[in-house]
Amino acid sequence: MKVIFHKDFYTVYTTDPAAAMGRLEPVVETISPHVEFVEAQAATETQLELAHAKTHVERIKHLDLFDMAALAAGGAIQAATVGLVEPCFGLVRPPGHHASHDSCWGFCYFNNMAIALEVLRRANAIQTAYVLDIDLHYGDGTVNILGTRPYATVHNVEAATRQGYLDEVSTRLSHCHADIIGISAGFDNHRDDWGGLLTTDDYRQIGQMVSEAAHRNNSGCFAILEGGYNHDVLGDNVLALIDGLAGR
């Protein structure tokens, strides 16, 4: 499977946990034998403004975070584009699902998922999209941007038990009919991370469920990194989701 990545994502660009030193290195080490890396390219301002107000883009420039955030958004666009043909993972940061049309919080600056899907839709590459957000935290920014756009369905998993969580994903995906499925892949719900709920194999199962739904719909699928802050388990969890998406 192709993984979109750039060495600049190793940079400690701020003090929040998503930017922590050593977060992505173990992920790259774990998945390297199993994937093909493709270098990320930055999104253009025109692409960013498909999901964000120009004033918001200018605000991020003034915070001196534009280059890294635009690179993450561009990596997400690439992951979604590859995902039309084969499953793909965007190993990007900063994350994006708390970035709304004209504001942001929660370690996010641009909404990588919304930007990627808007680029595909404006290019007539898709007519419908389904977002599965498996992060511990509700993806309010994605809902803010895509929630009123009829082509997109956004599902933030809400179940509070492990089995209920998997059952909710399975049930909702069984009714999913979309040209592409994008996973906002937060891994902070892992039992050894902030949420304390899911196992590593659960991420493999979620990947498999998405892959099966995509095959059933003859559609594409991809995932992009959101949360996940225990460096000791993040690599294994990312690989598990990748294996599931790839049908391994």
C-alpha positions in Angstrom: 0.0 0.0 0.0 1.1 3.5 -0.7 1.7 5.8 2.3 1.9 9.6 1.8 4.7 11.0 4.0 7.3 13.7 4.1 10.4 14.0 6.3 9.4 17.5 7.3 6.6 15.8 9.4 9.3 14.9 11.9 9.7 18.6 12.7 8.6 19.7 16.1 6.5 22.7 14.9 4.8 23.6 18.2 4.4 22.3 21.8 1.2 20.2 21.5 1.2 16.4 21.7 0.5 16.0 18.0 3.8 17.7 17.3 5.8 15.9 19.9 9.4 14.7 19.2 9.6 11.0 18.3 5.9 10.6 17.5 6.2 9.6 13.8 9.6 7.9 13.8 8.3 4.6 15.3 5.4 4.6 12.9 7.7 4.8 9.9 10.0 2.1 11.4 7.1 -0.2 12.0 5.3 0.2 8.6 8.3 0.6 6.3 8.7 -3.1 5.4 5.1 -3.3 4.4 4.4 -0.1 2.4 5.6 2.2 -0.4 6.2 5.7 0.7 5.2 8.6 -1.6 6.5 12.1 -0.8 3.8 14.6 0.2 3.3 17.9 -1.6 1.8 21.0 -0.1 -1.7 22.1 -0.9 -2.2 25.3 -2.7 -4.1 28.3 -1.2 -6.8 27.7 -3.8 -7.2 24.2 -2.6 -7.2 25.2 1.1 -9.9 27.8 0.4 -12.3 25.1 -0.9 -12.9 24.3 2.8 -11.7 27.4 4.6 -12.3 31.2 4.6 -9.4 33.2 3.2 -9.2 35.0 6.6 -8.5 31.7 8.3 -5.8 30.8 5.8 -4.2 34.2 6.5 -4.5 33.6 10.3 -2.5 30.4 10.0 0.2 32.2 8.0 0.6 34.7 10.8 1.0 31.8 13.3 4.0 30.6 11.3 2.3 27.2 10.9 1.2 27.5 7.3 4.0 25.5 5.6 3.5 22.4 7.8 -0.3 22.6 7.8 -0.4 23.1 4.0 1.9 20.1 3.6 -0.4 17.9 5.7 -3.4 19.0 3.7 -1.6 18.3 0.4 -0.7 14.8 1.7 -4.3 14.2 2.4 -5.3 15.3 -1.1 -2.8 12.8 -2.4 -4.0 10.0 -0.2 -7.6 10.6 -1.3 -6.6 10.7 -5.0 -4.6 7.4 -4.7 -7.5 6.0 -2.7 -9.8 6.3 -5.8 -7.7 3.5 -7.3 -6.3 1.6 -4.3 -6.3 1.9 -0.5 -3.9 4.6 0.7 -2.8 6.0 4.1 -1.8 9.6 4.7 0.8 9.7 7.5 0.6 13.5 8.0 0.6 16.1 10.7 -0.8 18.4 12.0 -4.1 16.6 12.2 -7.2 18.3 10.9 -10.6 17.3 12.2 -11.0 20.1 14.7 -10.4 22.8 12.0 -13.7 24.5 10.9 -14.4 26.9 8.1 -13.0 29.9 9.9 -11.5 28.6 13.2 -9.5 25.8 14.6 -8.4 24.2 17.9 -7.2 20.8 19.2 -3.8 20.7 17.5 -5.5 21.2 14.1 -5.1 24.1 11.6 -6.5 23.1 8.3 -9.1 20.3 7.9 -7.2 17.8 5.9 -10.2 15.5 5.3 -12.6 18.2 4.1 -10.0 19.8 1.8 -9.2 16.4 0.2 -12.8 15.5 -0.4 -13.6 19.0 -1.8 -10.7 18.7 -4.2 -12.0 15.4 -5.5 -15.6 16.7 -5.7 -14.6 19.9 -7.6 -12.6 17.8 -10.0 -15.8 15.6 -10.6 -13.8 12.6 -9.4 -16.5 11.8 -6.8 -20.2 12.6 -6.4 -20.6 11.2 -2.9 -18.3 10.7 0.1 -18.4 9.0 3.5 -16.2 10.1 6.4 -15.6 7.6 9.3 -14.0 9.4 12.2 -12.5 7.0 14.7 -10.6 9.5 16.8 -11.4 9.7 20.5 -12.6 13.2 20.1 -15.6 14.4 18.0 -14.5 15.8 14.7 -16.4 19.0 15.0 -14.5 20.8 12.3 -15.3 18.2 9.7 -19.0 18.4 10.6 -18.8 22.2 10.4 -17.4 22.1 6.9 -19.0 19.0 5.4 -22.2 18.7 7.5 -24.2 21.0 5.2 -22.8 19.7 2.0 -25.2 17.2 0.6 -22.6 15.0 -1.1 -20.9 14.1 2.2 -21.9 11.9 5.2 -19.8 12.3 8.4 -19.9 9.5 11.0 -18.3 10.2 14.4 -18.4 6.9 16.3 -20.1 7.4 19.6 -20.4 4.0 21.3 -18.8 3.8 24.8 -18.0 0.1 24.8 -15.5 -1.8 22.7 -18.0 -4.2 21.2 -20.6 -1.5 20.8 -18.0 0.6 18.9 -17.2 -2.2 16.4 -20.9 -3.0 16.0 -21.7 0.7 15.3 -19.0 0.9 12.7 -20.2 -2.3 11.1 -23.8 -1.3 11.1 -23.2 2.2 9.6 -20.8 0.9 7.0 -23.4 -1.7 5.9 -25.6 1.2 4.9 -22.8 3.2 3.3 -23.2 4.0 -0.4 -20.5 6.5 -1.5 -17.9 6.9 -4.2 -15.1 7.1 -1.6 -14.7 6.3 2.1 -12.3 8.4 4.1 -11.1 7.5 7.6 -10.1 10.2 10.0 -7.8 7.8 11.7 -7.2 8.8 15.3 -5.6 6.1 17.4 -6.1 7.8 20.8 -9.0 5.4 21.6 -6.5 2.6 22.0 -6.5 0.8 25.4 -3.0 2.1 26.0 -3.7 5.6 24.9 -6.0 8.4 26.2 -9.3 6.6 25.5 -8.4 3.2 26.9 -11.0 1.4 24.7 -9.8 -0.4 21.6 -7.2 -3.1 20.9 -4.7 -3.0 18.1 -6.6 -5.8 16.3 -9.8 -3.7 16.4 -8.1 -1.2 14.1 -7.4 -4.1 11.7 -11.0 -5.0 11.8 -12.1 -1.5 11.2 -9.8 -1.3 8.2 -11.3 -4.6 6.9 -14.8 -3.3 7.3 -14.0 -0.2 5.3 -12.3 -2.2 2.6 -15.3 -4.5 2.3 -17.7 -1.6 2.1 -15.6 0.0 -0.6 -15.4 -3.2 -2.6 -19.2 -3.7 -2.2 -19.7 -0.1 -3.6 -17.0 -0.4 -6.2 -15.6 2.7 -4.6 -12.3 4.0 -3.2 -11.0 4.3 0.4 -8.2 6.0 2.2 -7.2 7.1 5.7 -5.3 10.1 7.2 -3.7 10.3 10.6 -5.5 12.4 13.3 -4.8 11.6 17.0 -2.8 8.9 18.8 -0.2 9.9 21.4 1.3 6.8 22.9 4.4 6.5 20.8 5.0 2.9 22.0 1.8 1.6 20.3 1.0 4.1 17.5 3.1 2.3 14.9 1.4 -1.1 15.5 -2.0 0.5 15.4 -1.3 2.3 12.1 0.0 -0.9 10.6 -3.1 -2.8 11.8 -5.4 -0.3 10.1 -3.2 -0.4 6.9 -3.3 -4.2 6.9 -7.1 -4.2 7.3 -7.5 -1.7 4.4 -5.2 -3.8 2.3 -7.1 -7.0 3.0 -4.1 -8.5 4.9 
